[in-house]
């Protein structure tokens, strides 16, 4: 078994309840959902890249950053069952950068407040 997958529970064996944490047992028993979330995240990434390339969406649109955030979050969920440090790091940076982009776009939308002295 690969070291990155040693936390997975084989389907034909029962896990000792004293051996693992509640969170890990939850993740292991719902692994299919986490894998599917990761796959949906990849689909969002590819669709968004296609839309950006063919100018269906602007890189200055709030939606662009929101969808990037959403895709990265879903891929991070998928990484809970098949962890890869490099992939996790890029997704974390993607979340942080997308959050910054969303904040910038929201500030651009907000009306300027003038304080007359």
C-alpha positions in Angstrom: 0.0 0.0 0.0 1.3 3.5 -0.8 2.2 5.6 2.2 -0.2 8.4 1.2 -3.1 5.9 1.2 -2.3 4.0 4.5 -5.2 5.8 6.3 -7.8 4.2 4.0 -9.9 1.4 5.4 -9.9 -1.8 3.2 -13.5 -2.7 2.5 -13.1 -6.2 3.8 -11.7 -5.3 7.2 -13.3 -3.6 10.2 -11.5 -0.7 11.9 -10.9 -0.8 15.6 -12.9 2.1 17.1 -10.1 2.8 19.6 -7.5 3.1 16.9 -8.6 6.2 14.9 -10.2 9.5 15.3 -13.9 10.2 14.6 -13.0 12.6 11.8 -10.8 10.0 10.0 -13.5 7.3 10.3 -16.0 9.8 8.9 -13.7 10.6 5.9 -12.9 6.9 5.3 -16.6 5.9 5.3 -17.6 8.7 3.0 -14.5 8.5 0.7 -16.7 8.3 -2.4 -18.3 11.6 -1.7 -14.9 13.3 -1.2 -13.5 11.8 -4.4 -16.6 13.0 -6.3 -16.2 16.5 -4.8 -12.6 16.6 -6.1 -13.7 15.5 -9.5 -16.4 18.2 -9.6 -13.8 20.7 -8.6 -11.6 19.6 -11.6 -14.6 19.9 -13.9 -15.2 23.5 -12.6 -11.5 24.4 -13.2 -11.6 23.0 -16.8 -14.9 24.7 -17.6 -13.8 28.0 -16.2 -10.5 27.8 -18.1 -12.4 27.1 -21.3 -14.8 30.0 -20.6 -11.9 32.4 -20.0 -10.0 31.3 -23.1 -12.9 31.8 -25.4 -13.9 35.1 -23.6 -17.1 33.8 -22.2 -16.1 35.2 -18.8 -13.8 38.0 -17.8 -10.9 37.6 -15.5 -12.1 40.8 -13.8 -15.5 39.3 -13.0 -16.4 38.5 -9.4 -17.8 35.2 -10.7 -14.4 34.2 -12.0 -12.8 34.4 -8.6 -15.8 32.8 -6.9 -15.7 29.8 -9.2 -11.9 29.4 -8.7 -12.5 29.5 -5.0 -15.3 26.9 -5.2 -13.2 24.6 -7.5 -10.2 24.8 -5.2 -12.3 24.0 -2.1 -13.8 21.0 -3.8 -10.4 19.7 -4.9 -9.2 20.2 -1.3 -12.1 18.0 -0.1 -11.0 15.3 -2.6 -7.4 15.5 -1.2 -8.7 14.5 2.3 -8.9 10.9 1.0 -6.0 10.9 -1.4 -3.6 13.4 0.1 -0.8 15.0 -2.0 1.2 17.8 -0.4 2.0 19.6 -3.6 -1.7 19.5 -4.7 -2.9 20.7 -1.3 -0.5 23.6 -1.3 -1.5 24.8 -4.7 -5.2 24.6 -3.8 -4.6 26.5 -0.6 -2.8 29.3 -2.5 -5.7 29.2 -5.1 -8.2 29.7 -2.2 -6.2 32.6 -0.8 -5.7 34.3 -4.1 -9.3 33.9 -5.1 -10.4 35.3 -1.8 -8.2 38.3 -2.5 -9.7 38.7 -6.0 -13.2 38.5 -4.6 -12.5 41.2 -2.0 -11.0 43.5 -4.7 -14.0 43.0 -6.9 -16.4 43.7 -4.1 -14.5 46.9 -3.2 -14.7 48.0 -6.8 -18.5 47.6 -6.7 -18.9 49.5 -3.5 -19.7 53.2 -3.9 -17.0 55.6 -2.8 -17.8 57.3 0.5 -16.8 60.9 0.7 -16.2 62.6 4.0 -16.6 66.4 3.6 -14.6 68.3 6.1 
